[in-house]
C-alpha cells in the first residue's frame, strides 16, 4: 500500500524499541522490516485475533498498544485494519474508532487501547489480514495509513486473523445424581434420611 514512516525518535516510539525504515519493506508476514536492522515490532501482543460475534451490539474489538512517550509533549496514536482484505486501509471504518492522545509519561511503556468499529469487524472477510499502528508527535500524521513524515514517531505492521462467529451446539447433558444421606445415633434411634 505504499507504506508509512515516521522520523526515528529515542523519546517517542511504539513499544520499547524502534529502528528507522522507509515504510517500503512489506511482505505477506508483515515482518519484512524486522529482518532489516532490528525486530522492533513490540508494541502489540501477537497473535491478534478477532472472533466475530453473533450481533455487533455485543461485540467489542480492542487492541492494546504499548507506547513510550518521554518527548515532553503529547503524541497521537491510531490503528488501521484491512477488514475487506483489498490491500489498503482506506475503506470506511478501517481506522480505529478514534485517535488517542498519548501524554508524556515517566512510566514507559504505557498501554493504550484502540477500539475498532464492531459492525465493520463483524462484516469483515474471514482469514488473515493486516493491521498498522501509527504514532506521531503530530495529530495529522496518524489520520493516514500511508505516507512518509519527518515528525517523530513510529509505524508498526502486524497480521490479524478474523475468525468466524462460534457456532452454538447442543449443551452437554449431565447425568442425574441420586444421593442418600443418612445420619443418626449409634444405638439406631433417631435416624434421619434425605
C-alpha positions in Angstrom: 0.0 0.0 0.0 3.0 2.4 -0.3 3.8 2.1 3.4 4.1 4.7 6.1 7.1 6.0 8.1 7.9 8.5 10.8 11.2 10.0 11.9 13.1 7.8 14.3 13.0 9.1 17.8 14.5 8.0 21.1 11.7 9.6 23.1 8.6 8.6 21.1 8.1 5.0 20.0 5.7 2.1 19.8 6.7 -0.4 22.5 10.3 -0.1 23.7 12.4 -0.5 20.5 12.5 1.4 17.3 14.5 1.3 14.1 14.3 3.6 11.1 12.8 2.3 7.9 11.2 3.9 4.8 7.9 2.0 5.2 8.5 0.2 1.9 9.7 -3.0 3.5 6.5 -5.1 3.3 5.7 -8.8 2.9 2.9 -11.3 3.5 4.0 -11.9 7.1 4.1 -8.2 7.9 7.6 -8.6 9.2 9.9 -7.5 6.3 11.3 -4.6 8.2 12.2 -7.0 11.1 14.8 -8.7 9.1 16.4 -5.3 8.2 18.3 -4.0 11.3 16.2 -4.6 14.4 13.0 -6.6 15.1 11.2 -3.7 16.7 7.6 -4.7 16.4 7.0 -5.0 20.1 4.0 -2.7 20.9 1.2 -5.3 20.3 1.0 -8.8 21.8 0.5 -11.3 18.9 -1.4 -13.0 17.6 -4.1 -10.5 17.1 -7.4 -12.5 16.6 -10.8 -11.0 16.3 -13.7 -13.5 16.6 -16.9 -12.3 15.1 -19.9 -12.2 17.4 -23.5 -13.1 16.8 -24.5 -9.5 17.0 -22.4 -6.4 16.6 -24.1 -4.8 19.5 -22.5 -7.3 21.9 -19.0 -7.1 20.3 -16.0 -5.0 21.4 -12.9 -5.2 19.3 -9.9 -3.7 21.1 -6.1 -3.9 20.5 -3.9 -3.0 23.4 -0.9 -1.0 22.2 2.2 -0.2 24.3 3.7 3.3 23.8 6.8 5.0 25.1 6.5 8.8 25.3 9.2 10.8 27.1 9.2 13.6 24.5 7.9 16.2 26.9 4.6 16.7 24.9 1.6 14.9 23.7 1.7 12.3 20.9 -1.1 10.7 18.8 -1.9 7.1 18.1 -4.3 5.4 15.6 -4.6 1.9 14.2 -5.8 0.5 10.8 -7.1 -2.9 9.9 -7.6 -4.0 6.3 -11.1 -5.5 7.0 -12.0 -6.3 3.4 -8.6 -7.6 2.5 -8.2 -5.4 -0.5 -4.6 -4.4 0.2 -5.1 -1.0 1.8 -6.5 0.7 4.9 -8.6 3.3 3.1 -12.1 1.9 3.4 -14.8 3.1 5.7 -14.2 2.1 9.3 -10.8 0.5 8.7 -9.3 3.1 11.0 -9.6 2.8 14.8 -12.8 4.5 16.2 -10.7 7.4 17.5 -7.2 8.9 17.5 -5.8 8.6 21.0 -3.8 11.4 22.7 -0.7 9.9 24.4 0.6 12.1 27.2 4.2 12.4 28.2 4.9 9.8 30.8 7.6 8.7 33.3 6.1 5.2 33.3 7.0 3.6 29.9 5.8 1.8 28.0 2.2 2.6 28.9 -0.6 0.6 27.3 -3.4 2.3 25.4 -6.5 0.6 23.9 -7.5 1.2 20.3 -11.2 0.2 19.6 -12.4 -0.8 16.2 -16.0 -0.5 14.8 -17.9 -3.6 15.8 -20.2 -3.6 12.8 -17.3 -3.3 10.4 -15.4 -6.1 12.1 -18.4 -8.4 12.1 -18.8 -7.7 8.3 -15.1 -8.3 7.6 -13.8 -11.0 5.4 -12.6 -14.1 7.3 -9.0 -15.1 7.4 -5.6 -13.3 7.7 -5.3 -9.7 7.0 -3.1 -6.8 8.2 -3.0 -4.1 10.9 -0.9 -0.9 11.1 -0.4 1.2 14.1 0.9 4.7 13.7 2.3 7.0 16.4 3.4 10.6 15.8 4.0 13.9 17.5 1.6 15.5 15.1 -2.1 14.5 15.0 -2.5 14.9 11.3 0.1 12.2 10.6 -1.9 9.4 12.2 -5.1 10.1 10.2 -3.4 8.4 7.3 -2.2 4.9 7.0 0.3 5.8 4.3 2.9 8.5 3.7 6.3 9.5 5.0 6.6 12.0 7.7 9.6 13.9 9.2 7.8 14.2 12.5 9.0 11.9 15.4 7.1 8.7 15.9 6.9 5.1 14.6 4.8 2.7 12.4 4.4 -1.0 13.0 2.6 -3.6 10.9 1.1 -6.9 12.1 -1.0 -9.7 10.8 -4.6 -10.1 12.1 -6.9 -13.1 12.0 -10.6 -12.6 11.6 -12.3 -15.8 12.9 -16.0 -16.8 12.2 -18.7 -16.5 14.8 -18.6 -19.6 17.0 -21.5 -22.0 16.4 -23.6 -22.9 19.3 -24.1 -26.6 19.7 -26.3 -28.7 22.0 -25.1 -28.3 25.6 -23.7 -31.4 27.1 -26.1 -33.5 29.2 -25.4 -34.0 32.9 -26.0 -37.4 34.4 -28.7 -37.5 37.0 -27.3 -37.9 40.5 -29.1 -39.6 43.4 -27.7 -39.1 46.8 -28.9 -40.8 50.0 -27.7 -39.0 53.2 -28.2 -40.8 56.5 -27.3 -39.8 60.0 -28.4 -40.8 63.4 -27.2 -42.1 66.8 -25.2 -45.2 67.2 -28.0 -47.0 69.0 -30.2 -46.9 65.9 -32.7 -44.4 67.3 -33.3 -41.1 65.7 -32.2 -42.0 62.2 -32.9 -39.4 59.5 -32.8 -39.8 55.7 -32.7 -37.4 52.9 
